[in-house]
Amino acid sequence: MRVLITGSSSGIGKGIAEKFLKEGHQVIGFDRNEASISHPMYEHFQLDIRDKESYPELAPVEILINNAGVQNEHDIDINLKGTIYITEHYGIQPQIRSILMIGSASGHTGSEFPEYAASKGGVLSYTKNVALRIAPFGAVCNSLDFGGVTTELNRPVMEDEKLWNQIMELTPLRRWMSVEETADWAYFMTVTNRFCTGQNILIDGLEAGNCNFIWPE
């Protein structure tokens, strides 16, 4: 299948792209940075997803994975608006099989930077909107809303022993996801899954559900 992945030059997006290539699919990557993948089945376009005028004309894609995102003053424009622009341009098409949004646990809990949490909350709602609109094509749309993932972006807390211990105290599984695990989830939800749709799937090691029942002994 032909797969379009945004934010494919590093982190989760790169891991997902490599998974699909390993499984024999043709992958198109969009990223503001240069390509970091060299593979005969990979085609890269260096662009900013906010700039609709820069979108290349592509043959129809069957799977769209919206992964591109930031944690800065451009959260709303990139994480939310950029995701909408890409989806409306490449995803709302009769040939589409699956659209996947990479959301965030913060979209469920609100516990991060204000604009970031708001942008991801918007992605969760937009997921349901898209699922309804592409259902007549027999296609599905879901979001995977990860908690902590061991990427370069998260090194500032991963390498700070005090902060890391605090995070682990909040995470019942006492670890974060690997990039490879996120890629496995993305592959399952877009290739194997054909009936689950319109869902915001929280995958955070139970961090958001961590609570203590208080009662007399």
RODO-2510 file (C-alpha; in nm, 4 decimals, decimal comma):
residues 217
     n   res          X          Y          Z
     1     m     0,0000     0,0000     0,0000
     2     r     0,0973     0,3644    -0,0393
     3     v     0,1447     0,5316     0,2979
     4     l     0,1889     0,9033     0,3711
     5     i     0,3534     0,9905     0,7042
     6     t     0,4149     1,3430     0,8311
     7     g     0,7096     1,4193     1,0588
     8     s     0,9036     1,1242     0,9201
     9     s     1,2621     1,2395     0,9760
    10     s     1,2924     1,1577     1,3460
    11     g     1,1324     1,0029     1,6513
    12     i     0,7956     0,8318     1,6267
    13     g     0,7398     0,9277     1,2630
    14     k     1,0705     0,7806     1,1516
    15     g     1,0033     0,4639     1,3503
    16     i     0,6618     0,4227     1,1876
    17     a     0,8039     0,4830     0,8403
    18     e     1,0723     0,2206     0,8953
    19     k     0,8111    -0,0303     1,0157
    20     f     0,5998     0,0118     0,7009
    21     l     0,9067    -0,0128     0,4779
    22     k     1,0122    -0,3312     0,6554
    23     e     0,6665    -0,4744     0,5854
    24     g     0,6987    -0,3984     0,2133
    25     h     0,4857    -0,0835     0,1760
    26     q     0,5625     0,2271    -0,0281
    27     v     0,6157     0,5239     0,2048
    28     i     0,6018     0,8968     0,1354
    29     g     0,7428     1,1194     0,4097
    30     f     0,6815     1,4879     0,4792
    31     d     0,9108     1,6781     0,7146
    32     r     1,0622     2,0232     0,7565
    33     n     1,3995     1,8480     0,7869
    34     e     1,5899     1,6513     0,5266
    35     a     1,5312     1,2805     0,4838
    36     s     1,6963     1,0514     0,7371
    37     i     1,5762     0,7321     0,5661
    38     s     1,7399     0,5843     0,2564
    39     h     1,5287     0,3106     0,1012
    40     p     1,4137     0,2359    -0,2550
    41     m     1,0483     0,2394    -0,1425
    42     y     1,0779     0,5737     0,0402
    43     e     1,0110     0,9171    -0,1138
    44     h     1,0729     1,2320     0,0888
    45     f     0,9355     1,5857     0,0581
    46     q     1,0887     1,8614     0,2670
    47     l     0,8054     2,0994     0,3533
    48     d     0,6127     2,2719     0,6304
    49     i     0,2653     2,1206     0,6701
    50     r     0,1258     2,4683     0,7485
    51     d     0,2039     2,5755     0,3921
    52     k    -0,0719     2,4264     0,1769
    53     e     0,0828     2,5808    -0,1348
    54     s     0,3861     2,3540    -0,0925
    55     y     0,1893     2,0281    -0,0988
    56     p     0,3020     1,8066    -0,3886
    57     e     0,0630     1,6320    -0,6200
    58     l     0,0669     1,2655    -0,5233
    59     a    -0,0928     0,9510    -0,6547
    60     p    -0,3698     0,8482    -0,4120
    61     v    -0,2564     0,7122    -0,0760
    62     e    -0,4376     0,4383     0,1105
    63     i    -0,3004     0,5131     0,4562
    64     l    -0,2373     0,8563     0,6073
    65     i    -0,0540     0,8958     0,9378
    66     n    -0,0501     1,2441     1,0907
    67     n     0,2512     1,2467     1,3187
    68     a     0,4132     1,5894     1,2689
    69     g     0,4025     1,7955     1,5859
    70     v     0,5884     2,0446     1,8041
    71     q     0,5946     2,1769     2,1595
    72     n     0,6397     2,5500     2,1116
    73     e     0,4523     2,8663     2,0183
    74     h     0,3332     2,7008     1,6949
    75     d     0,1425     2,4156     1,8637
    76     i    -0,2027     2,5103     1,7362
    77     d    -0,0872     2,5930     1,3836
    78     i     0,1189     2,2755     1,3346
    79     n    -0,0303     2,0105     1,5619
    80     l    -0,3936     2,0924     1,4922
    81     k    -0,4298     2,3102     1,1830
    82     g    -0,1503     2,1337     0,9954
    83     t    -0,3092     1,7973     1,0701
    84     i    -0,6424     1,9241     0,9397
    85     y    -0,4856     2,0689     0,6228
    86     i    -0,3031     1,7443     0,5397
    87     t    -0,6044     1,5267     0,6120
    88     e    -0,8462     1,7330     0,4073
    89     h    -0,6034     1,7421     0,1141
    90     y    -0,4818     1,3806     0,1050
    91     g    -0,7102     1,1792     0,3309
    92     i    -1,0731     1,2574     0,2558
    93     q    -1,0686     1,0557    -0,0650
    94     p    -1,2605     0,7452    -0,1827
    95     q    -0,9457     0,5322    -0,2036
    96     i    -0,8433     0,5938     0,1588
    97     r    -0,8298     0,2861     0,3814
    98     s    -0,7161     0,4292     0,7142
    99     i    -0,6233     0,7618     0,8712
   100     l    -0,4308     0,7694     1,1962
   101     m    -0,3674     1,0692     1,4173
   102     i    -0,0805     1,0676     1,6653
   103     g    -0,2461     1,2442     1,9556
   104     s    -0,1168     1,2665     2,3101
   105     a    -0,2109     1,1654     2,6614
   106     s    -0,2176     1,5412     2,7261
   107     g    -0,5257     1,5636     2,5054
   108     h    -0,7027     1,3509     2,7663
   109     t    -0,5555     1,4962     3,0855
   110     g    -0,4641     1,8553     2,9929
   111     s    -0,1445     1,8153     3,1950
   112     e     0,1108     1,9866     2,9749
   113     f     0,1769     2,3266     2,8190
   114     p    -0,1585     2,5036     2,7559
   115     e    -0,1345     2,5396     2,3777
   116     y     0,0042     2,1885     2,3382
   117     a    -0,2747     2,0282     2,5423
   118     a    -0,5334     2,2321     2,3513
   119     s    -0,3869     2,1358     2,0142
   120     k    -0,3919     1,7653     2,0976
   121     g    -0,7418     1,7905     2,2448
   122     g    -0,8490     1,9325     1,9119
   123     v    -0,6852     1,6426     1,7285
   124     l    -0,8863     1,3969     1,9400
   125     s    -1,2130     1,5664     1,8451
   126     y    -1,1133     1,6000     1,4790
   127     t    -1,0425     1,2248     1,4725
   128     k    -1,4097     1,1544     1,5380
   129     n    -1,5156     1,4068     1,2749
   130     v    -1,2977     1,2393     1,0119
   131     a    -1,4099     0,8896     1,1129
   132     l    -1,7714     0,9823     1,0439
   133     r    -1,6884     1,1349     0,7069
   134     i    -1,4767     0,8496     0,5693
   135     a    -1,6942     0,5660     0,7013
   136     p    -1,8965     0,5629     0,3751
   137     f    -1,5696     0,4696     0,1982
   138     g    -1,5312     0,1691     0,4304
   139     a    -1,2340     0,3466     0,5898
   140     v    -1,1387     0,3965     0,9539
   141     c    -0,9840     0,6820     1,1518
   142     n    -0,8454     0,6671     1,5050
   143     s    -0,5914     0,8443     1,7220
   144     l    -0,3115     0,6858     1,9225
   145     d    -0,2537     0,9014     2,2282
   146     f     0,0829     0,8142     2,3747
   147     g     0,2208     0,9063     2,7118
   148     g     0,5983     0,8950     2,7522
   149     v     0,8037     0,7676     2,4580
   150     t     1,1822     0,7293     2,4596
   151     t     1,2706     0,9771     2,1847
   152     e     1,5456     1,2356     2,1452
   153     l     1,2882     1,5057     2,2221
   154     n     1,2449     1,3650     2,5726
   155     r     1,6123     1,3344     2,6618
   156     p     1,6048     1,6378     2,8982
   157     v     1,3860     1,4440     3,1431
   158     m     1,5143     1,0949     3,0618
   159     e     1,8699     1,1977     3,1526
   160     d     1,7724     1,3882     3,4684
   161     e     1,7641     1,1239     3,7416
   162     k     1,5483     1,3276     3,9791
   163     l     1,2872     1,4136     3,7149
   164     w     1,2904     1,0606     3,5764
   165     n     1,2259     0,9107     3,9195
   166     q     0,9326     1,1484     3,9673
   167     i     0,7872     1,0429     3,6320
   168     m     0,8285     0,6746     3,7148
   169     e     0,6414     0,7259     4,0411
   170     l     0,3448     0,8439     3,8341
   171     t     0,3687     0,5571     3,5842
   172     p     0,2477     0,2210     3,7222
   173     l     0,4336     0,0207     3,4544
   174     r     0,7554     0,2002     3,5578
   175     r     0,8756     0,2563     3,2029
   176     w     0,8042     0,4500     2,8847
   177     m     0,7226     0,3155     2,5396
   178     s     0,9912     0,2554     2,2818
   179     v     0,9618     0,4037     1,9343
   180     e     0,9364     0,0483     1,8008
   181     e     0,6277    -0,0115     2,0164
   182     t     0,4588     0,3008     1,8817
   183     a     0,5288     0,1798     1,5272
   184     d     0,3761    -0,1608     1,6017
   185     w     0,0602     0,0095     1,7307
   186     a     0,0423     0,2348     1,4243
   187     y     0,0769    -0,0620     1,1898
   188     f    -0,1909    -0,2611     1,3697
   189     m    -0,4406     0,0258     1,3761
   190     t    -0,4019     0,1070     1,0057
   191     v    -0,3382    -0,2292     0,8411
   192     t    -0,4808    -0,5038     1,0626
   193     n    -0,7700    -0,3077     1,2108
   194     r    -1,0739    -0,2724     0,9861
   195     f    -1,3604    -0,2087     1,2315
   196     c    -1,2433     0,0032     1,5249
   197     t    -1,2983     0,3657     1,4232
   198     g    -1,3535     0,7076     1,5767
   199     q    -1,1595     0,6085     1,8885
   200     n    -0,8991     0,7984     2,0886
   201     i    -0,6786     0,5218     2,2263
   202     l    -0,4806     0,6232     2,5346
   203     i    -0,1513     0,4325     2,5703
   204     d     0,0424     0,5695     2,8651
   205     g     0,1360     0,2846     3,0983
   206     l    -0,1660     0,3805     3,3154
   207     e    -0,0170     0,7185     3,4069
   208     a    -0,3492     0,8976     3,3519
   209     g    -0,5344     0,6321     3,5506
   210     n    -0,2941     0,6257     3,8443
   211     c    -0,4951     0,6844     4,1577
   212     n    -0,4954     0,5538     4,5123
   213     f    -0,8074     0,4273     4,6872
   214     i    -0,8190     0,5754     5,0364
   215     w    -1,0075     0,3753     5,3038
   216     p    -0,9568     0,2805     5,6664
   217     e    -0,7600    -0,0392     5,7150
***
